[in-house]
Amino acid sequence: MTDNINVVPETAEDESADSSNFIGYIDQLEDLVVQAKGSPFSNRCSIEREDLLVLVANLRESLPEEIRQARWVLSQANKLLEEARREATNIISQAESRMAKMIDEHEITRQASARATQTVTAANQQAEQIRDGVLYYCHQCLDEVEDRLATVLVQIQKDKQELSAG
């Protein structure tokens, strides 16, 4: 059965031949199992050990370049994924920081606005009290001036009557 098996690739210098031979080796392995002598009343079969070992060796020889490439691709994909995760974490962190700052600024603005409203309200109340106090004081002063003027007027009328009588 060893006459069906290609032990050495047709062109040793062409590395792509190894990868294309890999499929051929799998086909040969399948043929070896299909053509194996079966045991009666079971699914067992008998395969020549040497033929199987040669195919396994050929598979190993043609597989490493593809495995190395696959591992490199997987490694690069994992690096890109990790970099993307770090970048996403960084973006989320920056967004959370900015959001917290905006919330703080909003809270500060809200507090400042509330404080300004309280200050304006207190100032208006104080101004109203001062205005009321000034009006009361002016009213008292005018009442006092009126009383003095009335007293002076009465005195003038008395003095005028005395001059006329006199």
DRENPA-3360 file (N, C-alpha, C; in nm, 2 decimals, always signed):
BEGIN
1 = MTDNINVV = +0.08/-0.12/+0.00/+0.00/+0.00/+0.00/+0.09/+0.13/+0.00 ~ +0.21/+0.12/+0.02/+0.30/+0.24/+0.03/+0.32/+0.30/-0.11 ~ +0.28/+0.24/-0.22/+0.30/+0.29/-0.35/+0.20/+0.41/-0.38 ~ +0.09/+0.42/-0.30/+0.00/+0.53/-0.32/+0.04/+0.66/-0.25 ~ +0.13/+0.66/-0.17/+0.17/+0.77/-0.08/+0.28/+0.85/-0.14 ~ +0.26/+0.98/-0.14/+0.37/+1.08/-0.18/+0.45/+1.11/-0.06 ~ +0.57/+1.07/-0.04/+0.64/+1.10/+0.08/+0.71/+1.23/+0.07 ~ +0.76/+1.27/-0.04/+0.84/+1.40/-0.06/+0.76/+1.49/-0.15;
9 = PETAEDES = +0.74/+1.62/-0.12/+0.67/+1.70/-0.21/+0.74/+1.71/-0.35 ~ +0.66/+1.73/-0.45/+0.72/+1.74/-0.59/+0.83/+1.84/-0.60 ~ +0.80/+1.96/-0.55/+0.90/+2.07/-0.56/+0.93/+2.12/-0.41 ~ +1.05/+2.08/-0.36/+1.08/+2.11/-0.22/+1.10/+2.26/-0.20 ~ +1.15/+2.34/-0.31/+1.18/+2.48/-0.29/+1.05/+2.56/-0.29 ~ +0.94/+2.52/-0.33/+0.82/+2.59/-0.34/+0.74/+2.56/-0.21 ~ +0.73/+2.66/-0.12/+0.67/+2.64/+0.01/+0.52/+2.63/+0.00 ~ +0.46/+2.69/-0.11/+0.32/+2.68/-0.13/+0.28/+2.54/-0.16;
17 = ADSSNFIG = +0.38/+2.46/-0.22/+0.35/+2.32/-0.25/+0.32/+2.24/-0.12 ~ +0.39/+2.28/-0.01/+0.36/+2.21/+0.12/+0.22/+2.23/+0.16 ~ +0.17/+2.36/+0.15/+0.03/+2.38/+0.19/-0.07/+2.31/+0.10 ~ -0.04/+2.31/-0.03/-0.13/+2.24/-0.12/-0.12/+2.09/-0.11 ~ +0.00/+2.04/-0.07/+0.02/+1.90/-0.04/-0.06/+1.86/+0.09 ~ -0.08/+1.95/+0.18/-0.15/+1.92/+0.30/-0.28/+1.86/+0.27 ~ -0.36/+1.92/+0.18/-0.49/+1.87/+0.14/-0.47/+1.73/+0.07 ~ -0.37/+1.72/-0.01/-0.34/+1.59/-0.07/-0.32/+1.48/+0.03;
25 = YIDQLEDL = -0.24/+1.52/+0.13/-0.21/+1.42/+0.24/-0.34/+1.38/+0.31 ~ -0.43/+1.47/+0.33/-0.56/+1.44/+0.40/-0.64/+1.35/+0.31 ~ -0.64/+1.38/+0.18/-0.71/+1.29/+0.08/-0.65/+1.15/+0.08 ~ -0.51/+1.14/+0.09/-0.45/+1.01/+0.09/-0.48/+0.93/+0.22 ~ -0.49/+1.01/+0.33/-0.53/+0.95/+0.46/-0.67/+0.89/+0.45 ~ -0.76/+0.97/+0.39/-0.90/+0.92/+0.37/-0.90/+0.80/+0.28 ~ -0.82/+0.80/+0.17/-0.82/+0.68/+0.09/-0.77/+0.56/+0.16 ~ -0.66/+0.58/+0.25/-0.61/+0.47/+0.32/-0.71/+0.41/+0.41;
33 = VVQAKGSP = -0.80/+0.49/+0.48/-0.90/+0.44/+0.57/-1.01/+0.37/+0.48 ~ -1.05/+0.43/+0.37/-1.15/+0.37/+0.29/-1.11/+0.24/+0.23 ~ -0.98/+0.23/+0.19/-0.94/+0.11/+0.13/-0.89/+0.00/+0.23 ~ -0.89/+0.03/+0.36/-0.85/-0.06/+0.46/-0.94/-0.18/+0.46 ~ -0.88/-0.30/+0.50/-0.95/-0.42/+0.51/-1.04/-0.42/+0.63 ~ -1.17/-0.44/+0.62/-1.26/-0.44/+0.73/-1.27/-0.57/+0.80 ~ -1.31/-0.56/+0.93/-1.33/-0.68/+1.01/-1.48/-0.72/+1.00 ~ -1.51/-0.85/+0.98/-1.65/-0.89/+0.97/-1.73/-0.86/+1.09;
41 = FSNRCSIE = -1.85/-0.82/+1.07/-1.95/-0.79/+1.17/-1.91/-0.67/+1.27 ~ -1.83/-0.57/+1.22/-1.79/-0.46/+1.30/-1.75/-0.34/+1.20 ~ -1.73/-0.23/+1.26/-1.69/-0.11/+1.18/-1.53/-0.10/+1.19 ~ -1.47/-0.19/+1.25/-1.32/-0.18/+1.26/-1.25/-0.22/+1.13 ~ -1.13/-0.16/+1.11/-1.06/-0.19/+0.99/-0.91/-0.20/+1.03 ~ -0.83/-0.25/+0.94/-0.69/-0.27/+0.96/-0.61/-0.19/+0.86 ~ -0.52/-0.10/+0.91/-0.44/-0.01/+0.83/-0.30/-0.04/+0.85 ~ -0.22/-0.03/+0.75/-0.08/-0.05/+0.76/-0.02/+0.06/+0.84;
49 = REDLLVLV = +0.05/+0.03/+0.95/+0.10/+0.12/+1.04/+0.20/+0.22/+0.97 ~ +0.29/+0.16/+0.89/+0.39/+0.24/+0.82/+0.33/+0.34/+0.73 ~ +0.23/+0.30/+0.65/+0.16/+0.39/+0.56/+0.10/+0.51/+0.64 ~ +0.03/+0.48/+0.76/-0.03/+0.58/+0.84/+0.08/+0.67/+0.90 ~ +0.18/+0.62/+0.95/+0.29/+0.70/+1.01/+0.36/+0.80/+0.90 ~ +0.37/+0.75/+0.78/+0.43/+0.83/+0.67/+0.33/+0.95/+0.64 ~ +0.20/+0.92/+0.64/+0.11/+1.03/+0.61/+0.11/+1.13/+0.73 ~ +0.11/+1.08/+0.85/+0.12/+1.17/+0.96/+0.24/+1.26/+0.96;
57 = ANLRESLP = +0.35/+1.20/+0.93/+0.48/+1.28/+0.92/+0.47/+1.38/+0.80 ~ +0.41/+1.34/+0.69/+0.39/+1.44/+0.58/+0.30/+1.55/+0.62 ~ +0.20/+1.52/+0.69/+0.10/+1.62/+0.74/+0.18/+1.72/+0.83 ~ +0.26/+1.67/+0.92/+0.33/+1.75/+1.02/+0.43/+1.85/+0.94 ~ +0.49/+1.79/+0.84/+0.59/+1.87/+0.76/+0.52/+1.99/+0.68 ~ +0.40/+1.96/+0.63/+0.33/+2.06/+0.55/+0.25/+2.16/+0.64 ~ +0.22/+2.12/+0.76/+0.14/+2.20/+0.85/+0.20/+2.32/+0.92 ~ +0.33/+2.31/+0.96/+0.38/+2.42/+1.05/+0.37/+2.56/+0.99;
65 = EEIRQARW = +0.40/+2.58/+0.86/+0.39/+2.72/+0.80/+0.25/+2.77/+0.82 ~ +0.15/+2.69/+0.79/+0.02/+2.74/+0.80/-0.02/+2.77/+0.95 ~ +0.02/+2.68/+1.04/-0.01/+2.70/+1.18/+0.06/+2.83/+1.23 ~ +0.19/+2.85/+1.19/+0.26/+2.97/+1.23/+0.19/+3.09/+1.18 ~ +0.15/+3.09/+1.05/+0.07/+3.20/+1.00/-0.06/+3.22/+1.07 ~ -0.13/+3.11/+1.10/-0.25/+3.12/+1.17/-0.23/+3.18/+1.31 ~ -0.13/+3.13/+1.38/-0.09/+3.18/+1.51/-0.06/+3.33/+1.51 ~ +0.02/+3.37/+1.40/+0.05/+3.51/+1.39/-0.07/+3.60/+1.37;
73 = VLSQANKL = -0.16/+3.55/+1.28/-0.29/+3.62/+1.25/-0.37/+3.63/+1.38 ~ -0.38/+3.52/+1.45/-0.45/+3.52/+1.58/-0.39/+3.61/+1.68 ~ -0.26/+3.61/+1.69/-0.18/+3.70/+1.78/-0.21/+3.85/+1.74 ~ -0.20/+3.88/+1.61/-0.23/+4.02/+1.57/-0.37/+4.06/+1.60 ~ -0.46/+3.96/+1.58/-0.61/+3.99/+1.60/-0.63/+4.02/+1.75 ~ -0.56/+3.94/+1.84/-0.57/+3.96/+1.98/-0.51/+4.09/+2.02 ~ -0.40/+4.13/+1.96/-0.33/+4.26/+1.99/-0.43/+4.37/+1.95 ~ -0.49/+4.36/+1.83/-0.58/+4.47/+1.78/-0.70/+4.47/+1.88;
81 = LEEARREA = -0.75/+4.36/+1.92/-0.87/+4.35/+2.00/-0.83/+4.42/+2.14 ~ -0.72/+4.39/+2.19/-0.67/+4.44/+2.32/-0.65/+4.60/+2.31 ~ -0.60/+4.64/+2.20/-0.58/+4.78/+2.17/-0.71/+4.85/+2.16 ~ -0.81/+4.79/+2.09/-0.94/+4.84/+2.08/-1.01/+4.85/+2.21 ~ -0.99/+4.75/+2.30/-1.05/+4.75/+2.43/-0.99/+4.86/+2.51 ~ -0.86/+4.88/+2.51/-0.79/+4.99/+2.58/-0.84/+5.12/+2.53 ~ -0.85/+5.14/+2.40/-0.90/+5.26/+2.35/-1.05/+5.29/+2.39 ~ -1.13/+5.18/+2.38/-1.27/+5.20/+2.42/-1.28/+5.24/+2.57;
89 = TNIISQAE = -1.20/+5.17/+2.65/-1.19/+5.21/+2.80/-1.15/+5.35/+2.82 ~ -1.05/+5.39/+2.74/-1.00/+5.53/+2.75/-1.11/+5.63/+2.71 ~ -1.18/+5.60/+2.60/-1.28/+5.68/+2.55/-1.40/+5.69/+2.65 ~ -1.43/+5.58/+2.71/-1.54/+5.58/+2.81/-1.50/+5.66/+2.93 ~ -1.37/+5.64/+2.97/-1.32/+5.71/+3.09/-1.33/+5.86/+3.06 ~ -1.28/+5.90/+2.94/-1.28/+6.04/+2.91/-1.43/+6.10/+2.91 ~ -1.52/+6.02/+2.85/-1.66/+6.06/+2.84/-1.72/+6.07/+2.98 ~ -1.69/+5.98/+3.07/-1.74/+5.99/+3.21/-1.68/+6.11/+3.28;
97 = SRMAKMID = -1.55/+6.13/+3.26/-1.49/+6.25/+3.32/-1.55/+6.38/+3.27 ~ -1.57/+6.39/+3.14/-1.63/+6.51/+3.08/-1.78/+6.52/+3.13 ~ -1.85/+6.41/+3.14/-1.99/+6.42/+3.19/-1.99/+6.46/+3.33 ~ -1.90/+6.41/+3.42/-1.89/+6.45/+3.56/-1.86/+6.60/+3.57 ~ -1.77/+6.65/+3.48/-1.73/+6.79/+3.48/-1.85/+6.88/+3.44 ~ -1.92/+6.83/+3.34/-2.04/+6.90/+3.29/-2.15/+6.91/+3.40 ~ -2.16/+6.80/+3.47/-2.26/+6.79/+3.58/-2.22/+6.89/+3.69 ~ -2.09/+6.88/+3.72/-2.04/+6.98/+3.82/-2.06/+7.12/+3.78;
105 = EHEITRQA = -2.03/+7.15/+3.66/-2.04/+7.29/+3.61/-2.19/+7.32/+3.61 ~ -2.28/+7.23/+3.57/-2.42/+7.25/+3.57/-2.47/+7.28/+3.71 ~ -2.42/+7.20/+3.81/-2.46/+7.21/+3.95/-2.41/+7.35/+4.00 ~ -2.28/+7.38/+3.97/-2.23/+7.51/+4.01/-2.31/+7.63/+3.95 ~ -2.35/+7.62/+3.82/-2.43/+7.72/+3.76/-2.57/+7.72/+3.82 ~ -2.62/+7.61/+3.85/-2.76/+7.61/+3.91/-2.75/+7.67/+4.05 ~ -2.65/+7.64/+4.13/-2.63/+7.69/+4.26/-2.61/+7.84/+4.25 ~ -2.52/+7.89/+4.16/-2.50/+8.03/+4.14/-2.63/+8.10/+4.10;
113 = SARATQTV = -2.70/+8.04/+4.01/-2.83/+8.11/+3.97/-2.93/+8.11/+4.09 ~ -2.93/+8.01/+4.17/-3.02/+8.01/+4.29/-2.97/+8.12/+4.39 ~ -2.84/+8.12/+4.41/-2.79/+8.22/+4.50/-2.81/+8.36/+4.45 ~ -2.80/+8.38/+4.32/-2.82/+8.52/+4.26/-2.97/+8.55/+4.28 ~ -3.06/+8.46/+4.26/-3.20/+8.48/+4.28/-3.23/+8.52/+4.42 ~ -3.17/+8.45/+4.52/-3.19/+8.48/+4.66/-3.14/+8.62/+4.69 ~ -3.02/+8.65/+4.64/-2.96/+8.78/+4.66/-3.04/+8.89/+4.61 ~ -3.09/+8.88/+4.49/-3.18/+8.98/+4.43/-3.31/+8.99/+4.51;
121 = TAANQQAE = -3.37/+8.88/+4.55/-3.49/+8.89/+4.63/-3.46/+8.96/+4.76 ~ -3.35/+8.92/+4.83/-3.32/+8.99/+4.95/-3.29/+9.14/+4.93 ~ -3.22/+9.17/+4.83/-3.20/+9.31/+4.80/-3.33/+9.39/+4.77 ~ -3.42/+9.33/+4.70/-3.55/+9.39/+4.67/-3.63/+9.41/+4.80 ~ -3.62/+9.31/+4.89/-3.70/+9.32/+5.01/-3.63/+9.44/+5.10 ~ -3.50/+9.44/+5.10/-3.43/+9.54/+5.18/-3.46/+9.68/+5.12 ~ -3.46/+9.69/+4.99/-3.49/+9.82/+4.92/-3.63/+9.86/+4.96 ~ -3.72/+9.77/+4.96/-3.86/+9.80/+4.99/-3.87/+9.85/+5.14;
129 = QIRDGVLY = -3.80/+9.78/+5.23/-3.80/+9.83/+5.37/-3.74/+9.97/+5.38 ~ -3.63/+9.99/+5.31/-3.56/+10.12/+5.32/-3.66/+10.23/+5.26 ~ -3.72/+10.20/+5.15/-3.81/+10.29/+5.09/-3.93/+10.32/+5.18 ~ -3.98/+10.22/+5.25/-4.09/+10.24/+5.34/-4.04/+10.33/+5.46 ~ -3.92/+10.30/+5.51/-3.86/+10.38/+5.62/-3.84/+10.52/+5.58 ~ -3.80/+10.55/+5.46/-3.77/+10.68/+5.41/-3.91/+10.76/+5.40 ~ -4.01/+10.69/+5.34/-4.14/+10.75/+5.33/-4.20/+10.79/+5.47 ~ -4.18/+10.70/+5.56/-4.23/+10.72/+5.70/-4.16/+10.84/+5.76;
137 = YCHQCLDE = -4.03/+10.84/+5.75/-3.95/+10.95/+5.80/-3.99/+11.09/+5.73 ~ -4.00/+11.09/+5.60/-4.04/+11.21/+5.53/-4.18/+11.25/+5.58 ~ -4.27/+11.16/+5.60/-4.41/+11.19/+5.64/-4.40/+11.26/+5.78 ~ -4.32/+11.20/+5.87/-4.30/+11.26/+6.01/-4.24/+11.40/+6.00 ~ -4.14/+11.42/+5.91/-4.07/+11.55/+5.90/-4.17/+11.65/+5.85 ~ -4.25/+11.61/+5.75/-4.35/+11.70/+5.69/-4.46/+11.74/+5.79 ~ -4.50/+11.64/+5.87/-4.60/+11.66/+5.98/-4.54/+11.76/+6.08 ~ -4.41/+11.74/+6.11/-4.35/+11.83/+6.21/-4.34/+11.98/+6.15;
145 = VEDRLATV = -4.30/+11.98/+6.02/-4.29/+12.11/+5.96/-4.43/+12.18/+5.95 ~ -4.53/+12.10/+5.92/-4.66/+12.15/+5.92/-4.71/+12.20/+6.05 ~ -4.67/+12.13/+6.16/-4.71/+12.17/+6.30/-4.64/+12.30/+6.33 ~ -4.51/+12.31/+6.29/-4.43/+12.44/+6.32/-4.49/+12.55/+6.24 ~ -4.52/+12.52/+6.11/-4.57/+12.63/+6.02/-4.71/+12.68/+6.08 ~ -4.79/+12.58/+6.13/-4.92/+12.61/+6.18/-4.90/+12.70/+6.31 ~ -4.80/+12.67/+6.39/-4.77/+12.75/+6.51/-4.72/+12.89/+6.47 ~ -4.64/+12.89/+6.37/-4.58/+13.02/+6.32/-4.70/+13.10/+6.26;
153 = LVQIQKDK = -4.79/+13.04/+6.19/-4.90/+13.11/+6.12/-4.99/+13.16/+6.23 ~ -5.02/+13.08/+6.33/-5.10/+13.13/+6.44/-5.03/+13.25/+6.51 ~ -4.90/+13.25/+6.53/-4.83/+13.36/+6.59/-4.83/+13.48/+6.50 ~ -4.82/+13.46/+6.37/-4.82/+13.57/+6.27/-4.96/+13.63/+6.28 ~ -5.07/+13.56/+6.29/-5.20/+13.61/+6.29/-5.22/+13.69/+6.42 ~ -5.17/+13.64/+6.53/-5.18/+13.71/+6.66/-5.10/+13.85/+6.65 ~ -4.98/+13.84/+6.59/-4.90/+13.96/+6.59/-4.97/+14.06/+6.49 ~ -5.03/+14.01/+6.39/-5.10/+14.10/+6.29/-5.22/+14.16/+6.36;
161 = QELSAG = -5.29/+14.09/+6.44/-5.41/+14.15/+6.51/-5.36/+14.25/+6.62 ~ -5.25/+14.23/+6.68/-5.20/+14.32/+6.78/-5.15/+14.45/+6.71 ~ -5.10/+14.44/+6.60/-5.05/+14.56/+6.52/-5.18/+14.64/+6.48 ~ -5.28/+14.57/+6.43/-5.40/+14.64/+6.39/-5.47/+14.70/+6.51 ~ -5.46/+14.65/+6.62/-5.53/+14.70/+6.74/-5.45/+14.81/+6.80 ~ -5.35/+14.82/+6.77/-5.27/+14.90/+6.84/-5.22/+15.03/+6.84;
% end
